[in-house]
Amino acid sequence: MGRKRRKIIRKPVRAPPKVFYCPSCGAQAVTVVRTFGYRATVTCGNCGRSHEVPWLRGYLPVDAYSTWYDIVTGRLSEESVRKKIERLEAVASAVEGEPVEASEGQVSSGEAASPEGSETGEA
């Protein structure tokens, strides 16, 4: 026989924070609010610093905060973040079914499927 099996003690998993520290004023007052689509607004309740940051499908509030932190500390420019948001929204609108203009070398699906212009010569 052997001795009695011991119970496995698991450490509890810490949830990610919802309120963060502001790098400007040092207060724990920064909140993340997802506005719509691919945008989130990160705001410090103490000093009032606020920016719009991109929000991707798998993001948590801490991801938006880290982007905001990079903007506030100068590691990222506001212009590059704004361009990223616009790019994400353009891709999303193209996927949702809005028509995308075809370039000259591409054939649209309506032209390729029409039997009127067949080159086989059969009538």
N, C-alpha and C positions, 0 to 999 in steps of 0.2 A: 504494500500500500504506500501511499505517500502522504505528505502532509496536506492540510486544507488549502485550497486555492485562494489566493488573495484577490480582493476586488481591485479592478483597475480604476485608478483615479485620473480623470481627464481634467485638464485645465480648461476653464471656460473661455470661449472665443470672444474677444473684445469687439464690439460693434464699432464701425468707423464713426468718427465724430460728426456732428451736425453744425457746431459752432466753432469757429476757428479764430486764431490770433491775427491781428492786423500788423503788418510789418511797419506801417507808418506811425501809428500811435501806441502800439503794444497792448491794446485792450483785446479781450476775448469777446468780440462782438461782430465777427464777420459771418454773414449768412449767405447761402446759395439758394436762389429761387429759379426754377426752370420756367422760362416764360412761354415759349412755343417752339415747335419744330426743333431746329438745331441750335437754339440759343438759350443761354442761362444768364441771369444777372447776379453778380457777386457784389455785395454791399457791406461796408463797415458801418455799424450802427452808431459808433462813437464819433469818428472823424468824417464820415459821409463819403469816403472814396468809393466809387462804383464804376464797374465796367461790364460790358457784355462779352461773354466768352462762348466758344463753341461747345455744344453738348452732343456727344455721340451716343449711339444706342446703348452701349455697355457702361456708360459713365456713372460714377458715384459723385456725390457732392465734393469729395476730397479731390477728384480729378479737375473739376472746374475751379476749385480754390487754388490748386497748384498752377494752373494757367494764369489766373488772376495775380497770384503772387509774383510770377515771372514778369508780368506787365508792370506791376507796381515797383518792383525792384530794378527794372530796366533791362532784364534779360531778353524780353520779347517786346517788339514794337506793337503799338495798337493797330497800326496799318496792316501788319501781317496777320493779326488775329481777325480783323475785319474781312480781309480777303478770304481767309479760310472759311468763315461763316458763309460768305456769299457763294463760294465754290460748293460747299456742302448743300446749300439750298438749291443751287442750280442742278446738281446731280439728282437730288430728291425729286424735283419737279419733272425732270426727264424720265425718271423711273416710274412716276405715278401715271404717266400716259400722255403728258402734254407733248405735242409734236416737236421734234427736233429737226431743224433744217438740215437737209442732206447736202453734202458738197457735190461738186460737178461730176466727180468720178463715180459716185454711188448711184445705184438704181433703186428706186423705191419699190416696195413690195407690190404696189398696184401695177406698175409697169411690167414687172417681171412675170406676173401671173396672168396677164391678158393674152387670150389666144388669138386676137386679131392680127397681131404683128408677127406671126410665126414665120420663120425663114425657110421652112421645109418646102414651100411652094404648093402645098396641098390646099385645095379650096373647099 
